[in-house]
Amino acid sequence: MRQNVFVLGLDEHNHQILQNLPDAEQIRFHPLLTIEELQYGEEIPLRALLEKAQMQLENFDGPVNAIIGFWDFPVSSMVPILCKRHGGLPGASLAAVVKCEHKYWSRLEQQKVIKEYPRFGLVDPEHDSDPPEGVTFPMWVKPVKSFSSDLAFGVANVREFRDALDQILEGIGRIGEPFDVLLEHLELPSEIDDAGGQSCLAEESASGRQLTIEGYRHRGQSHVYGVVESVTYEESPSFVRFQYPAAVPESVSGRMADVSELILDQVELDNTTFNIEFFWNEETNALIVLEVNPRHSQSHAELFEQVDGVSNHQAMVRLALGWDPDTPDRTGPYPMAAKWFLRHWTDGVVRRHPTEEEIAAVERDLDGVTVDIIAHTGDRLSELTDQDSYSYKIANIYVGADNEDELRVKFERCAEALPFEVGE
C-alpha cells in the first residue's frame, strides 16, 4: 500500500523533486495548504492555518502516514504541532524546534555548550535606542524570528542601529505576532517569556566563508551528508549562489559536525533534518555559528540531486515515515552544482518576464540547468516575499557542472538569455 505523505506548502517545483526520489513509487504526496496561504499574505493567521490543516487531515479518506514541510516559519513550527495532534507521527518536538528558531533562545542554548558564537544581546525595538552592553560595532540587528534575512540589517554605528530598529519596528509584527501565538504552546524560561516573539537580537558581525552543514538526527545521533557554501557579493550581503560541495578541509567540516552535535544534543532535536550555518575564517581558522535551523534547506535540494543522485528531501521523507534515511554520496551526474540568484538592485515593476518557450530553450541548450522564475509581469519587486533587505531575487537558476568555471559560464549564458524588463 502506498504511503500518504502530506506536505505543508507543497509547490510545483518541489513536488517534481519529491517525485524524483527513489521511494516515490511507494508514496503519494498530498498538498496541505498552499505556500501562498502559509507565507505570502500580509498576515500569518497561525491559529486559523492550524485548524484548516487539521480539518483537511481529518477529512482525508485514508491513513495519514506522515506530515512534512521544508519551509521556514510557520511551516517548520506547524509540522510538530500537527504530527502530535495526528496520533504522534514521527518528528521533532515543538520545544526543540522553537529553541532553534527563536534566535535569542538559540544563542542562550549554544552558550551552555560551545564557544563558537558571537557576543550578543536582546533589544526591545520599541524602547531601546542603543545596542546591548558589551556588544560592539559592526553588528547585525534582526528580529528574534524572521526568514530569508528579512529585516536583518548590518550596522556600523548608533545612527544606523537606530535607523534599522525603525525599519524593523514597522514590519516585525507580520512574523512576530504569529510567533507569539506559537510560544503560547510552550512552557518558556522566564527570559524567553519576557522577550516574546517581537524583540530583536543584536550580535557582533563575523567574517569569513559562509558554510552550511546539512544532516539529520535519527535516534539521538547526528548524521552529516554535506556542506554547502553560500557566496555573497563583495559589496553586499546578498547571496550570489549556493555551491555544493563546499571546498573545505575535512578538519573544518569535522569541527562543524562536532559543534553541531553539541548544539543539537543541548536542544534535544531529534527525528528531523537540520542545517546549521557557520562562518569560517581561513586566516585564523575560527568558526562562528550563524544560525541553527531544525529543517533541511529546500534551496539545496537540486544541488544534492545533481551531485549525490538524490535530493536532501529523501532524509526528511524517510524520517517522517519511520524509515532509515539512507542518504547516498556522489552518485549524481555532476561533481559540482550551484543555485544562482538572478537579482535586480532597485525597486520597480516587472514589465516583462521570460516566456515558457524562452525558459525551455535555455534549459534545452544548457545541460544541467533549471530555471525557476520568481518575479512575473506586473509584480512590484518590493512586494515579493522571501527577499533580503538589500536586493530583489527575480529568478533562481540551478546549474550542474564539471567545475566552478563551467558553473559560472552556464549561469552567465543563462542570465543573458532570460529577458526581464523592470521599470518604475
Beta strands, then each sheet from edge to edge (+ up, - down):
strand 1: 3-8
strand 2: 27-32
strand 3: 66-68
strand 4: 120-123
strand 5: 139-143
strand 6: 153-155
strand 7: 200-204
strand 8: 209-218
strand 9: 221-232
strand 10: 239-244
strand 11: 272-280
strand 12: 287-293
strand 13: 336-344
strand 14: 349-352
strand 15: 369-373
strand 16: 392-401
strand 17: 421-423
sheet 1: 2+ 1+ 3+
sheet 2: 4+ 7- 5+ 6-
sheet 3: 12+ 11- 8+ 9- 10+ 13- 16+ 15-
sheet 4: 14+ 17-
end
